Amino acid sequence: MVDADQTFVIVGGGLAGAKAAETLREEGFRGRVILVCDERDRPYERPALSKGYLTGKDERDSVFVHEPSWYARHHIELHLGQPAVALDREAHTVRLGDGTVLKYDKLLLATGAEPRRLDVPGTDLVGVHHLRRLAHADRLRQVLTALGRDNGHLVIAGGGWIGLEVAAAARGYGAEVTVVEAQPTPLHDVLGPELGQVFTELHGDHGVRFHFGARLTSISGQDGVVLAAHTDDGEEHPAHDVLAAVGAAPRTALAEAAGLALVDREHGGGIAVDASLRTSDPDIYAAGDVAAAHHPLLDTRLRVEHWANALNGGPAAARAMLGRMVRYDRVPYFFSDQYDIGLEYSGYAPPGTYDQVVIRGDAGRRQFVAFWLSEGRVLAGMSVNVWDVTDQIQRLIRHGQPVDADALADPSVPLESLGA
């Protein structure tokens, strides 16, 4: 049992940090737990920011990890609206923006990621948006409502998950939407051209216009208001608002200044951690979007920016901080909701790692399971409007042995019977 006079500090008020604090108490830690949040809102979950809350289906209070009184009841000290600005590893202290200095015995960095910015003229205009924080979603929800009411135009730079989910939400409000994407399909670097085309057709059926093979070069306006977005092929796209959805960068400034080992951007960036989520400093751990962990199952270093990684990584780091044996080898998982489809994706199959895509079901009707294979081994699987198969997909990934592709494509063959 860790002594009651110890102090564990968690920097980062997202899902990973909140679940780490919860796990420390569940595991019997009796010392001080301090949770530092640079936002004024208490810890919340991010998926709803581009899904249920943005579409208006979910109330704002539904996004929070815990009710307000939970932290006091569990003796979690919350520092809201206070960024951590300096880390002294030798002194074991963290200094906050207001000058407060916190002494720690163990430290967890769950600082997350921040949206990448468009490096083009016009990004200072009022109608240019990002979506990462609850305050962003509050504002964007109002914007989409107004665009729908006034038949306004939204241009989205980037055809990734955030871009597509916001496109679906915007069309739900009645806004006109154009997505500018440099690749030939949306989600091209995630799903490849075969599955990317499925999402081109899905959004096209709902009135979204795509402009592929181009990048934004400038945003023009008048009196501080957006009027149009311009692309490098000379096209001008009418716009009342622009969303930059061009990815996120891990927030590593605190770790870098303190001299912790990092991963370079070409390999995904982030704070380098081992399979127990420990950094190069034995008293400091990292979890969530900022952590680039050695993945024992996939035998690679991996930084995952999805909800499930924060949900599971925070508790894993907490247990490691308590001295438990931790081997964090969860299969990467995420989900998305767009219009009338829901999907779940498990695994890791970046471009160049797979040699075959197998479809089980009817992709035309958008009710299928897709598998990405390398030499017959399942690297990843995605179910679209097919439910309760995630466990079977993850089992096939963990199995790591070749499976029969014809049987994998045949819905009459139970997935449980494959890879046995």
C-alpha positions as CSV (number, residue, x, y, z in Angstrom):
1,M,0.0,0.0,0.0
2,V,1.3,3.4,-1.0
3,D,1.7,5.6,2.1
4,A,-1.0,8.0,2.9
5,D,1.4,10.9,3.0
6,Q,2.3,10.7,-0.6
7,T,1.0,13.1,-3.3
8,F,0.1,12.1,-6.8
9,V,-0.4,15.0,-9.3
10,I,-2.3,14.5,-12.6
11,V,-1.8,17.3,-15.2
12,G,-4.6,17.2,-17.7
13,G,-8.3,17.5,-17.0
14,G,-9.7,15.2,-19.8
15,L,-11.0,11.7,-19.6
16,A,-7.6,10.1,-19.1
17,G,-6.8,12.3,-16.1
18,A,-10.3,11.9,-14.5
19,K,-10.3,8.1,-14.9
20,A,-6.8,8.0,-13.5
21,A,-7.9,9.9,-10.4
22,E,-11.0,7.6,-10.0
23,T,-8.8,4.5,-10.3
24,L,-6.3,5.7,-7.7
25,R,-9.2,5.9,-5.2
26,E,-10.7,2.6,-6.3
27,E,-7.4,0.9,-5.9
28,G,-7.1,2.2,-2.3
29,F,-4.6,5.0,-2.6
30,R,-5.0,7.1,0.6
31,G,-2.7,10.0,-0.2
32,R,-3.4,13.4,-1.9
33,V,-4.7,13.3,-5.5
34,I,-4.4,16.6,-7.3
35,L,-6.0,17.1,-10.7
36,V,-4.8,20.1,-12.7
37,C,-7.1,21.3,-15.5
38,D,-6.3,24.2,-17.7
39,E,-10.0,24.6,-18.7
40,R,-12.6,26.1,-16.4
41,D,-14.9,23.1,-17.0
42,R,-14.5,20.0,-14.9
43,P,-13.3,16.9,-16.8
44,Y,-15.5,15.9,-19.8
45,E,-15.5,13.3,-22.6
46,R,-14.8,14.6,-26.1
47,P,-16.7,12.3,-28.5
48,A,-20.0,14.2,-28.0
49,L,-18.4,17.4,-29.0
50,S,-18.6,16.3,-32.7
51,K,-21.5,13.9,-32.2
52,G,-24.5,14.1,-29.8
53,Y,-23.9,17.4,-28.2
54,L,-23.0,19.1,-31.5
55,T,-26.0,17.7,-33.2
56,G,-28.3,18.8,-30.4
57,K,-29.3,15.3,-29.4
58,D,-27.5,15.4,-26.1
59,E,-27.5,18.0,-23.3
60,R,-24.4,19.7,-22.3
61,D,-24.3,18.1,-18.8
62,S,-24.1,14.7,-20.4
63,V,-20.5,15.2,-21.5
64,F,-19.0,15.4,-18.0
65,V,-17.1,12.4,-16.5
66,H,-18.3,12.9,-13.0
67,E,-21.0,15.1,-11.3
68,P,-19.6,18.2,-9.6
69,S,-19.7,16.8,-6.0
70,W,-17.9,13.6,-6.9
71,Y,-14.4,15.2,-6.6
72,A,-15.0,16.5,-3.1
73,R,-16.5,13.2,-2.0
74,H,-13.5,11.3,-3.2
75,H,-11.0,13.9,-1.9
76,I,-9.7,14.8,-5.4
77,E,-8.3,18.4,-5.4
78,L,-9.3,20.1,-8.6
79,H,-7.4,23.1,-9.9
80,L,-9.6,24.4,-12.7
81,G,-8.6,27.0,-15.2
82,Q,-4.9,26.7,-14.3
83,P,-2.4,25.4,-16.8
84,A,0.8,23.7,-15.6
85,V,3.6,26.0,-16.9
86,A,6.8,24.4,-15.5
87,L,8.0,21.0,-14.3
88,D,11.0,20.6,-12.1
89,R,11.9,16.9,-12.1
90,E,14.8,17.2,-9.6
91,A,12.6,19.1,-7.1
92,H,9.5,17.0,-8.0
93,T,7.4,20.1,-8.4
94,V,4.9,21.4,-10.9
95,R,4.3,25.2,-11.1
96,L,0.9,26.5,-12.2
97,G,0.0,29.6,-14.1
98,D,-1.1,31.4,-11.0
99,G,2.3,30.7,-9.3
100,T,1.1,27.8,-7.2
101,V,3.8,25.1,-6.8
102,L,2.7,21.5,-6.3
103,K,5.0,18.9,-4.8
104,Y,4.5,15.4,-6.2
105,D,5.8,11.9,-5.5
106,K,4.3,10.5,-8.7
107,L,3.2,12.6,-11.7
108,L,0.9,11.7,-14.6
109,L,0.9,13.8,-17.7
110,A,-2.4,13.6,-19.5
111,T,-2.1,16.9,-21.4
112,G,-3.8,15.6,-24.5
113,A,-3.6,17.3,-27.9
114,E,-4.5,20.6,-29.5
115,P,-5.9,21.2,-33.0
116,R,-3.4,21.9,-35.7
117,R,-3.8,25.4,-37.2
118,L,-4.3,26.4,-40.8
119,D,-1.2,28.3,-41.8
120,V,-2.9,30.5,-44.4
121,P,-4.0,34.2,-44.5
122,G,-7.4,34.9,-43.0
123,T,-7.4,32.5,-40.0
124,D,-7.9,35.5,-37.7
125,L,-11.4,36.1,-39.1
126,V,-14.3,35.6,-36.6
127,G,-15.8,32.8,-38.6
128,V,-12.8,30.5,-38.5
129,H,-13.3,27.6,-36.0
130,H,-11.6,24.6,-34.4
131,L,-13.2,21.8,-32.5
132,R,-11.3,20.3,-29.6
133,R,-12.7,21.8,-26.4
134,L,-16.2,22.1,-24.9
135,A,-16.1,25.9,-25.5
136,H,-15.4,25.2,-29.2
137,A,-18.4,22.9,-29.4
138,D,-20.6,25.5,-27.6
139,R,-19.7,28.1,-30.2
140,L,-19.9,25.8,-33.2
141,R,-23.3,24.5,-32.2
142,Q,-24.6,28.1,-32.3
143,V,-22.9,28.6,-35.6
144,L,-24.4,25.6,-37.2
145,T,-27.9,26.5,-35.9
146,A,-27.5,30.0,-37.5
147,L,-26.1,28.6,-40.8
148,G,-29.0,26.2,-41.1
149,R,-31.5,28.9,-40.4
150,D,-30.0,31.3,-42.9
151,N,-29.0,28.7,-45.6
152,G,-25.4,29.5,-44.9
153,H,-22.2,27.8,-46.1
154,L,-19.6,26.0,-44.0
155,V,-16.3,25.0,-45.6
156,I,-14.4,22.3,-43.8
157,A,-10.7,21.9,-44.3
158,G,-10.0,18.2,-43.8
159,G,-11.9,15.0,-44.5
160,G,-11.0,13.1,-41.4
161,W,-13.3,11.9,-38.6
162,I,-13.8,15.3,-37.1
163,G,-14.4,16.9,-40.4
164,L,-17.0,14.3,-41.5
165,E,-18.8,14.2,-38.2
166,V,-19.1,18.0,-38.2
167,A,-20.3,17.8,-41.9
168,A,-23.0,15.4,-40.8
169,A,-24.0,17.6,-37.9
170,A,-24.1,20.7,-40.1
171,R,-26.3,19.0,-42.7
172,G,-28.6,18.0,-39.9
173,Y,-29.1,21.7,-39.2
174,G,-29.6,22.5,-42.9
175,A,-26.3,24.2,-43.6
176,E,-24.6,23.9,-46.9
177,V,-21.3,22.1,-46.6
178,T,-18.1,21.8,-48.7
179,V,-15.2,19.6,-47.6
180,V,-11.8,20.4,-48.9
181,E,-9.5,17.4,-48.8
182,A,-6.0,17.0,-50.2
183,Q,-6.4,13.2,-50.7
184,P,-8.6,11.5,-53.3
185,T,-11.2,10.3,-50.7
186,P,-12.0,11.3,-47.1
187,L,-10.3,9.1,-44.5
188,H,-7.8,8.1,-47.2
189,D,-4.9,7.6,-44.8
190,V,-7.0,5.8,-42.2
191,L,-9.3,3.5,-44.3
192,G,-7.7,3.5,-47.7
193,P,-9.4,4.3,-51.0
194,E,-11.8,1.4,-50.9
195,L,-13.6,2.4,-47.7
196,G,-12.9,6.1,-48.2
197,Q,-15.2,5.9,-51.3
198,V,-18.0,4.6,-49.1
199,F,-17.9,7.8,-47.1
200,T,-17.7,9.9,-50.2
201,E,-21.0,8.4,-51.3
202,L,-22.6,8.6,-47.8
203,H,-22.0,12.3,-47.5
204,G,-22.7,12.9,-51.1
205,D,-26.1,11.3,-50.6
206,H,-26.7,13.9,-47.9
207,G,-25.8,16.9,-50.0
208,V,-22.2,17.4,-48.9
209,R,-19.9,18.7,-51.7
210,F,-16.3,17.4,-51.7
211,H,-13.3,19.2,-53.3
212,F,-10.6,16.6,-53.5
213,G,-6.9,17.0,-54.4
214,A,-6.7,20.5,-53.1
215,R,-5.7,22.5,-50.0
216,L,-6.9,25.8,-48.6
217,T,-4.5,28.7,-49.4
218,S,-6.4,31.6,-47.9
219,I,-9.7,32.7,-46.4
220,S,-11.1,36.0,-47.5
221,G,-13.5,38.3,-45.7
222,Q,-14.8,41.8,-45.1
223,D,-15.1,43.7,-41.8
224,G,-13.7,40.6,-40.0
225,V,-16.4,38.3,-41.4
226,V,-15.6,35.2,-43.6
227,L,-16.8,35.5,-47.3
228,A,-14.9,32.7,-49.1
229,A,-12.3,30.0,-48.9
230,H,-9.7,29.7,-51.6
231,T,-7.8,26.5,-52.7
232,D,-4.5,25.9,-54.4
233,D,-6.1,25.0,-57.7
234,G,-7.6,28.5,-58.1
235,E,-11.1,27.6,-56.9
236,E,-13.1,30.0,-54.7
237,H,-15.7,28.4,-52.3
238,P,-18.4,30.6,-50.8
239,A,-18.3,30.4,-47.0
240,H,-19.8,32.1,-44.0
241,D,-17.7,30.0,-41.7
242,V,-14.7,27.7,-42.0
243,L,-13.8,24.8,-39.8
244,A,-10.1,23.7,-39.6
245,A,-10.1,19.9,-39.1
246,V,-6.6,19.1,-40.1
247,G,-5.6,17.0,-37.2
248,A,-4.2,17.4,-33.7
249,A,-0.7,17.8,-32.2
250,P,0.2,16.3,-28.8
251,R,0.7,18.8,-26.1
252,T,4.3,18.1,-25.2
253,A,5.7,21.5,-24.3
254,L,5.8,20.8,-20.5
255,A,7.5,17.4,-21.0
256,E,10.0,18.8,-23.6
257,A,11.0,21.7,-21.3
258,A,11.6,19.2,-18.5
259,G,13.8,17.0,-20.7
260,L,11.6,14.0,-21.0
261,A,12.1,11.7,-24.0
262,L,9.8,12.5,-26.9
263,V,8.9,10.9,-30.2
264,D,9.6,13.0,-33.3
265,R,6.6,14.3,-35.3
266,E,7.4,12.1,-38.3
267,H,6.7,9.1,-36.1
268,G,3.5,10.6,-34.6
269,G,5.0,12.8,-31.8
270,G,4.1,12.5,-28.2
271,I,5.9,11.6,-24.9
272,A,7.7,8.3,-25.2
273,V,6.5,5.8,-22.6
274,D,7.0,2.0,-22.2
275,A,4.3,-0.6,-22.0
276,S,3.5,0.4,-18.4
277,L,3.1,4.0,-19.6
278,R,6.2,5.2,-17.7
279,T,8.3,8.0,-19.2
280,S,12.0,8.3,-19.2
281,D,11.7,9.6,-15.6
282,P,10.7,6.7,-13.3
283,D,8.4,9.0,-11.3
284,I,6.5,10.4,-14.3
285,Y,3.9,8.6,-16.4
286,A,1.9,9.7,-19.5
287,A,-1.5,8.6,-20.8
288,G,-4.1,9.5,-23.4
289,D,-3.5,11.5,-26.6
290,V,-0.1,12.7,-25.5
291,A,1.4,9.3,-24.8
292,A,3.4,7.4,-27.5
293,A,3.5,4.0,-26.0
294,H,5.4,0.9,-27.0
295,H,2.6,-1.5,-27.8
296,P,3.5,-5.1,-26.9
297,L,0.9,-6.7,-29.2
298,L,1.6,-4.6,-32.3
299,D,5.3,-4.4,-31.6
300,T,5.5,-0.7,-32.5
301,R,5.4,2.6,-30.8
302,L,1.9,4.0,-31.1
303,R,0.1,7.2,-30.2
304,V,-3.7,6.9,-30.2
305,E,-6.0,9.9,-30.2
306,H,-9.3,8.1,-29.5
307,W,-11.7,8.0,-26.6
308,A,-11.0,4.4,-25.7
309,N,-7.3,5.1,-25.2
310,A,-8.1,7.8,-22.7
311,L,-10.7,5.6,-21.0
312,N,-8.4,2.7,-20.5
313,G,-5.0,4.4,-20.5
314,G,-5.7,6.7,-17.5
315,P,-6.6,3.7,-15.2
316,A,-3.6,1.7,-16.5
317,A,-1.2,4.6,-15.7
318,A,-2.8,5.0,-12.3
319,R,-2.2,1.3,-11.5
320,A,1.4,1.6,-12.7
321,M,1.9,4.6,-10.4
322,L,0.8,2.4,-7.5
323,G,3.4,-0.1,-8.3
324,R,1.1,-2.7,-10.0
325,M,2.4,-4.7,-12.9
326,V,0.9,-3.1,-16.1
327,R,1.2,-4.2,-19.7
328,Y,-0.9,-1.8,-21.7
329,D,-1.7,-3.7,-24.9
330,R,-5.3,-2.8,-25.6
331,V,-6.3,-3.1,-29.3
332,P,-6.9,0.5,-30.5
333,Y,-10.6,1.2,-30.9
334,F,-12.8,4.1,-31.9
335,F,-16.4,4.7,-33.0
336,S,-18.2,7.3,-35.1
337,D,-21.8,8.3,-35.8
338,Q,-22.7,10.0,-39.1
339,Y,-26.3,10.4,-40.3
340,D,-27.9,7.0,-40.1
341,I,-24.8,4.9,-39.7
342,G,-22.8,3.9,-36.7
343,L,-19.4,2.3,-36.9
344,E,-16.8,0.7,-34.7
345,Y,-13.1,0.3,-35.7
346,S,-10.5,-1.9,-34.0
347,G,-6.9,-2.4,-34.8
348,Y,-4.1,-0.6,-36.6
349,A,-3.6,-0.7,-40.4
350,P,-1.9,2.4,-41.7
351,P,-1.2,2.7,-45.5
352,G,1.4,0.3,-46.7
353,T,0.8,-2.3,-43.9
354,Y,-2.0,-4.3,-45.5
355,D,-2.3,-6.1,-48.8
356,Q,-6.0,-7.0,-48.9
357,V,-9.3,-5.6,-47.9
358,V,-12.1,-8.0,-47.3
359,I,-15.8,-7.0,-47.1
360,R,-18.3,-9.1,-45.2
361,G,-21.8,-8.0,-46.0
362,D,-23.2,-5.3,-48.3
363,A,-21.1,-2.1,-48.5
364,G,-23.6,-0.6,-50.9
365,R,-26.3,-0.8,-48.3
366,R,-23.8,0.4,-45.6
367,Q,-24.3,-2.7,-43.5
368,F,-21.0,-4.6,-43.5
369,V,-17.8,-5.4,-41.8
370,A,-14.5,-4.6,-43.4
371,F,-11.2,-6.3,-42.6
372,W,-7.7,-5.1,-43.4
373,L,-5.3,-8.1,-43.9
374,S,-1.6,-8.6,-44.4
375,E,-0.6,-12.1,-45.7
376,G,-3.9,-13.4,-44.4
377,R,-3.5,-11.9,-40.9
378,V,-6.3,-9.5,-39.7
379,L,-4.7,-6.2,-38.8
380,A,-7.9,-4.2,-38.3
381,G,-11.7,-4.5,-38.7
382,M,-14.5,-2.0,-39.0
383,S,-18.2,-2.8,-38.5
384,V,-20.7,-0.4,-40.1
385,N,-24.3,-0.8,-38.9
386,V,-23.4,-4.3,-37.7
387,W,-23.3,-4.7,-34.0
388,D,-21.8,-6.9,-31.3
389,V,-18.8,-8.0,-33.3
390,T,-16.1,-5.9,-31.8
391,D,-14.9,-8.6,-29.4
392,Q,-14.7,-11.1,-32.3
393,I,-12.7,-8.6,-34.5
394,Q,-10.3,-7.9,-31.7
395,R,-9.9,-11.6,-31.0
396,L,-8.9,-12.2,-34.7
397,I,-6.4,-9.3,-34.4
398,R,-4.9,-10.8,-31.3
399,H,-4.8,-14.2,-32.8
400,G,-2.2,-13.0,-35.3
401,Q,-2.4,-16.0,-37.6
402,P,-3.7,-16.2,-41.2
403,V,-7.4,-16.8,-41.7
404,D,-9.3,-17.9,-44.8
405,A,-10.3,-14.7,-46.6
406,D,-13.3,-16.4,-48.3
407,A,-14.6,-17.5,-45.0
408,L,-14.0,-14.1,-43.5
409,A,-16.1,-12.6,-46.3
410,D,-19.0,-15.0,-45.9
411,P,-21.7,-13.8,-43.4
412,S,-22.9,-17.4,-43.0
413,V,-19.6,-18.3,-41.4
414,P,-19.5,-17.3,-37.7
415,L,-16.6,-15.0,-36.9
416,E,-16.2,-17.0,-33.7
417,S,-15.2,-20.0,-35.8
418,L,-12.3,-18.2,-37.5
419,G,-8.8,-18.1,-36.1
420,A,-9.6,-20.7,-33.5
